Amino acid sequence: MGLATWSALPELTEDDRLLVPALGSLGLEVRACVWDDPRVDWGSLVAAVVRSTWDYHRRREEFLAWAERCASIVPLWNPLEMLRWNSHKSYLARLAESGIPIVPTATGRKGETLRELVARLGWTDIVVKPAVSAGAESTFRVPAEAVEMAEERYRNALSVGEQLVQPYVGEIEEAGEHSLVYFDGVYSHAVRRPPGVLAREAGAPVATPWEPPEAEREVGERILRLVSPTPLYARVDLVPLRTGTPVLMELELVEPALFLAADSSAPERLAKVISARLG
């Protein structure tokens, strides 16, 4: 079977490599396959699992075209329509409509200045992020005192693509993001990590094992019940507000780091789920 990655990580991430022996122990031969490498014969594999395709957001339509071709000849997880839905952050609005607590999110308007935008929304400290992005790339924070300085950057961002705007959640600096990982819809493990922008500044995501309280588990399970079909893997990124309410930052169904190293049994759990799907 193939674990799809990108050209900068042709041998997978260190974390994803933990899955290889776990699958091997179940009799599954594993190959790391760069998703856009024309030499890969996807049809020769028993299945393809999207893993570290971390450049997909820069070439979303090309990536989805590959996923469509791949899915036509081999089982692909997560499946094509799920990749399409989750690779544009408009999914957040759909989840909010279903009652999931999210960080308030608005869409930037071309021709509207940043000053006009914050006046319209009433938010004094904001985060701007592309509607199609990964790993906090091209995401930036604009405190109230920096609006004038950020006007050009915001205008340039809008010229590149659709931008989403959210109020800055100050709690994230102390609490960090709590990432709950699910395999086949079942909770596996969780980690606490710095918010995306800070993690990028550190050079790599830093994660420590986390035991989510009941309120976080409940939100995670509500979210997973809304996703159909059941994803092979999912990561629910939450931040707890001072009120104690956890709100969704991101639901990651395309190529999330699954932090398998945080729980020694996690690679085996995921391998068993993959094996069961293969029958």
Secondary structure, 3 states (H helix, E strand, C coil): CEEEECCCCCCCCCCHHHHHHHHHCCCCCCEEEECCCCCCCHHHCCCEEEEECCCHHHCHHHHHHHHHHHHCCCCEECCHHHHHHHCCCCHHHHHHHCCCCECCCEECCCCCCHHHHHHHHCCCCEEEEECCCCCCCCCEEECHHHHHHHHHHHHHHHHHCCEEEEECCCHHHHHCEEEEEEECCEEEEEEEECCHHHHHHHCCCCCEECCCCHHHHHHHHHHHHCCCCCCCEEEEEEEECCCCCEEEEEEECCCCCCCHHHCCCHHHHHHHHHHHHHC
